[in-house]
């Protein structure tokens, strides 16, 4: 039987998620949005369905404003919320997006109690926390997408700086999805060699800065919203690993239960995603500097989570 992928929010990221899910033939897609956006999601669904003949895709998209149609989804990806505008931080979105998350999470609990849920809405770490608390789902069932995107940006800037293929860049970004995120320089490997031996300090600082500001750079360019292609591709990698039980180890915003010395919060760490959802957290041996960066990032996450009133 085909798998069912529920996309909550049919805006910029939602539409790209639907397209990628169909192109990868992961399953049938339900693209849900609020009644005011009915034409948008029905239009996107019809448009994507009309391309299925080109490559012979057998999966279909349904655009809907009815939660009944989302019922029984195997995996859900949430993008319901408002994106940043120039000059805004992700944290500035908390109040407006938390209001939306309250509604979305309550419906998820009612209609999709067995789904694996991936959240993209910002501020990411706090929104996943809210989602987890409102649904009361298991800790392995709820996750946030940020690390795959931040890591992809990091790898891209490294490959640009070196002029080498992105395939041979191994790297990771840890921590919260905010200005304190931590690209792990010491762990970055290109073609078997350490990044620290391939780029000088200035070049590395530049890569780190562009990675951290990757989202803001796009907000400044787009002016009306935030990134959507790369976030969609990143969440699809996570959904695919879950649906196909690939057990990929991906940097995700996962619930920490003592790992990295943190308990009861969601933070970006390498996590194994398979049929069991978040099956395992990988704990890296961090040096003093890296631990200090992780702590700083955790402090920022804690501060935002403290403002989450459920
Ligand atoms: N239920 C479902 N969808 C909703 C709800 C709701 N309660 N409230 C708003 N939406 C929908 C909007 O109607 C809109 O179509 O969410 C969609 C968001 O789409 P965009 O505005 O295009 O935003 P997008 O770029 O997709 O980003 C969504 O992801 O990266 C984060 O910061 C970003 O929080 C933002 C989210």
Boltz pocket constraint, residues with backbone or C-beta under 6 A from the ligand:
constraints:
  - pocket:
      binder: B
      contacts: [[A, 8], [A, 9], [A, 10], [A, 11], [A, 12], [A, 13], [A, 14], [A, 32], [A, 33], [A, 34], [A, 37], [A, 78], [A, 79], [A, 80], [A, 81], [A, 82], [A, 83], [A, 84], [A, 93], [A, 97], [A, 100], [A, 103], [A, 104], [A, 120], [A, 121], [A, 122], [A, 225], [A, 226], [A, 227], [A, 228], [A, 231]]
      max_distance: 6.0
